[in-house]
Amino acid sequence: MGIRETIKGILTFGDSPNRLSLAFAIGIFIAFTPTVGLHTLSAIFIAWALRMNKAVTFAGTFVSNPYTQIPIYGLCLWVGSKLSGQKIKFNIDWKNLSLWNLWGEIKPLLLPLILGATILGIGAAIISYFALYYLIQRYRRYTKNKKLSSL
C-alpha cells in the first residue's frame, strides 16, 4: 500500500479528527525514538493503553524506515550534540571491534541521540498533528459537500 492509500485510509476512519491526529502524532514521535526494532510494539502498546486507533498510530511509525533512519538519527545526533555541547567523534577501531568495544563507542552518543530524538520527535509530532487535523477537516468537508451536491 502506497503513501496516498495510507493517507486516504486515515482520512476515512470514523474517529474524530482530534483523536486520529493525536494517534498519528504519537506514531511520529515513536518513529523518532532510538528504539529501532521496537517501534511497532511501542505503537501498538501505547495506542492500546491510550485507547487510540492502532492502525493510525502504527502508520505514523512508518516515517522511520530503512530509507529514512540514517537521516533521522543523524539529524537527531547532530541536534542533540549541539544542545548538549558534546562533540561527536567517530574513531572506531574496526580491526579490534567487539561487542564490548562497540558499547564503548556508542555510549558517548546516547545522551545527544536521546536528547535530539526527543526534541525533533516532539516537533515532528506537533507539526504532523496539525497537518493531519487540517487534512481530515478538509477531506470531510469535501466529501460532505460532494454528497450534498449529488442529491
N, C-alpha and C positions, 0 to 999 in steps of 0.2 A: 504494500500500500504506500503510495507516494505522499508527499507533504500536503498537496492540495486535498486529497481524500481524507487525510487525518484531520486537517483543519475543518473541513466540511462536516466530518463526523462529530467533532467537538461542538461546532455551532448548532447542531441539531439535537443534542442531548436535552432532556426535559428539565434539568436543574435550572436554578436561577442564574443569571449572568454573573452575579457575585460569587456564588459557590463554584461555578465552572472556572472562572478566572482565578479564584484562590487555589483551587486544586491544581491548575496548570502552573501557577506561580510556585507552588510548593515543589512540583516536579522539576521546575527550572532550578530552584535552589539546590535540590538534591543533585542535579546534574553537575553543579559546580563543586560539590564536596569531593575531597580527595579519597573517597572510599570506593575506588574503582572495583567493580565486580559485585558491589552490594547495592547499587543504585536501584535495581528492580525490587529487591527485597525491602529496601528502605521505603520506596514509594508505596508499595502495597501495604506495608505495616502502618505507615503514617496516615495514608488515606483511610485505612480501616479504623485506626484509632480516632481520627477526627471526623469520621463518617463522611468522607469526601468521595467524589467519583474516582474510583481506582483507575479506570481507563484513561481519564484525562490527566491524572497525576502521573501515571506511567508514561503517557505521551510526552509530557514535559521533560522527562529524564532523557529523552532521545536527542536533546540538544548535545549531550555528551555521547559521542560515538567514535569509532576508530579514526574518522577523518577530522574530528574537532578536538579530541582530547589533548593533543600536544599543544595546539594554540591556546586552548583554555587554560591548561595547567601552567604553561609557560607564562601567560599573562598574569595568572594568579601569583605565581612565584615572583615575578617582577614587581607587581604592585605590593605584595607582602614585604619584599626586601626594601622597597622604598619607604614604606610606612614604618617598618621596624628598625630601619637604619642598618640592617645586617647585610653585609656584602656576600654575594653568591659566588662561590668558586667551584669549578668542576675540574678537579685534578684527580681523576680516577686512575689508579694503577691497575690497568686492565690485565697485566700479566699475573698479578698476585691477588686477583679478585676472588673473594669467597663470600659466603653469606654474612659472616661477621664483619668483614671489611666493607661490604655493601651497606650494612647498617650504619657503620661509622661515617660513610659518605653521605647517606640520606639524612641522618639525624639533624645536622645543622640546617637542613632545608625545611624541616617540618613546621617550625613556627612561621616563617614567611609564607609557606604554602597555605597553611590553615588560615592565617590572617587574610591573605589575598583572596582565597576562595570564599571566605565569609563575606568580605566587603563586596566583591564582584557578584557573588551569588545573591546577596540581598538586593543589590542594584538591578541585576537582571530579572529577579523575581518581581520587583516593583514595576519595572518597565513592561514586563510581559503581562502582569495583571491588568494594567490599564489598557494595553494594546488589545488584549483578548476581550476585555469587557466592552470596549468600543466596537470591535468586530461583531461580537454577539448581538449587541444592541442594534447595530446597523443591519445585520443579516435578518434579524427577527422583524424589524420594521419593513424591510424589503419584501420578505415572504408574506407578511400580513397585508401589505398594500397590493401585492400581486394577487392574493386570494380575493381581496375585496374588489379588485378591478375585473376579475374574471366572472363575477356574479352577475 
